[in-house]
Amino acid sequence: MQVTGSGSSRKLSVAVLGGAGQGYDTQCSSASYASIPNLGSVPYCQAASGSRSPLVSTVLQTYDFKGDASASGAGAAGLAGLAVLGVAAAALAAV
């Protein structure tokens, strides 16, 4: 997960690593992500030689926060929403 921007122009990007070549350990290892080009901006799929099944793949999701960054009102709900998405994404990444 990565949060970019500031104020009302923040974006949460969530990349989930999958594919037949990825086990529990490699999904949780940052070294597994190092060789994937444009990880935070472009979905990726690498097939095994002679196969159409993905060996390494990513699912990329992005969430934009365009609310008020204050601690009350709609901004607080938006910030809480980002926090919930972050927790949910972390839980999914750990599965």
Contacts in CASP RR format, 6 or more apart in sequence:
PFRMAT RR
TARGET T0000
AUTHOR 0000-0000-0000
METHOD contacts of the structure
MODEL  1
MQVTGSGSSRKLSVAVLGGAGQGYDTQCSSASYASIPNLGSVPYCQAASG
SRSPLVSTVLQTYDFKGDASASGAGAAGLAGLAVLGVAAAALAAV
1 12 0 8 1.000
1 13 0 8 1.000
1 14 0 8 1.000
1 15 0 8 1.000
1 86 0 8 1.000
1 89 0 8 1.000
1 90 0 8 1.000
1 93 0 8 1.000
2 12 0 8 1.000
2 13 0 8 1.000
2 40 0 8 1.000
3 10 0 8 1.000
3 11 0 8 1.000
3 12 0 8 1.000
3 13 0 8 1.000
3 82 0 8 1.000
4 10 0 8 1.000
4 11 0 8 1.000
4 13 0 8 1.000
5 11 0 8 1.000
7 65 0 8 1.000
7 69 0 8 1.000
8 65 0 8 1.000
8 66 0 8 1.000
8 67 0 8 1.000
8 68 0 8 1.000
8 69 0 8 1.000
9 65 0 8 1.000
9 66 0 8 1.000
10 64 0 8 1.000
10 65 0 8 1.000
10 82 0 8 1.000
11 62 0 8 1.000
11 63 0 8 1.000
11 64 0 8 1.000
11 65 0 8 1.000
12 62 0 8 1.000
12 63 0 8 1.000
12 65 0 8 1.000
12 82 0 8 1.000
12 85 0 8 1.000
12 86 0 8 1.000
12 89 0 8 1.000
13 40 0 8 1.000
13 41 0 8 1.000
13 60 0 8 1.000
13 61 0 8 1.000
13 62 0 8 1.000
14 60 0 8 1.000
14 61 0 8 1.000
14 62 0 8 1.000
14 63 0 8 1.000
14 85 0 8 1.000
14 86 0 8 1.000
14 89 0 8 1.000
14 93 0 8 1.000
15 33 0 8 1.000
15 39 0 8 1.000
15 40 0 8 1.000
15 58 0 8 1.000
15 59 0 8 1.000
15 60 0 8 1.000
15 61 0 8 1.000
16 58 0 8 1.000
16 59 0 8 1.000
16 60 0 8 1.000
16 61 0 8 1.000
16 89 0 8 1.000
16 92 0 8 1.000
16 93 0 8 1.000
17 26 0 8 1.000
17 27 0 8 1.000
17 32 0 8 1.000
17 33 0 8 1.000
17 36 0 8 1.000
17 56 0 8 1.000
17 57 0 8 1.000
17 58 0 8 1.000
17 93 0 8 1.000
18 27 0 8 1.000
18 54 0 8 1.000
18 56 0 8 1.000
18 57 0 8 1.000
18 58 0 8 1.000
18 59 0 8 1.000
19 53 0 8 1.000
19 54 0 8 1.000
19 55 0 8 1.000
19 56 0 8 1.000
19 57 0 8 1.000
20 48 0 8 1.000
20 53 0 8 1.000
20 54 0 8 1.000
20 55 0 8 1.000
21 55 0 8 1.000
21 56 0 8 1.000
22 32 0 8 1.000
22 56 0 8 1.000
26 32 0 8 1.000
27 93 0 8 1.000
28 93 0 8 1.000
28 94 0 8 1.000
33 39 0 8 1.000
36 44 0 8 1.000
36 56 0 8 1.000
36 58 0 8 1.000
37 44 0 8 1.000
38 44 0 8 1.000
39 58 0 8 1.000
40 60 0 8 1.000
41 60 0 8 1.000
42 60 0 8 1.000
43 57 0 8 1.000
43 58 0 8 1.000
43 59 0 8 1.000
43 60 0 8 1.000
44 56 0 8 1.000
44 57 0 8 1.000
44 58 0 8 1.000
45 54 0 8 1.000
45 56 0 8 1.000
45 57 0 8 1.000
45 58 0 8 1.000
46 54 0 8 1.000
46 55 0 8 1.000
46 56 0 8 1.000
46 57 0 8 1.000
47 53 0 8 1.000
47 54 0 8 1.000
47 55 0 8 1.000
48 55 0 8 1.000
61 89 0 8 1.000
63 82 0 8 1.000
63 85 0 8 1.000
65 78 0 8 1.000
65 79 0 8 1.000
65 82 0 8 1.000
67 74 0 8 1.000
67 75 0 8 1.000
67 78 0 8 1.000
68 74 0 8 1.000
68 75 0 8 1.000
69 75 0 8 1.000
69 79 0 8 1.000
70 76 0 8 1.000
END
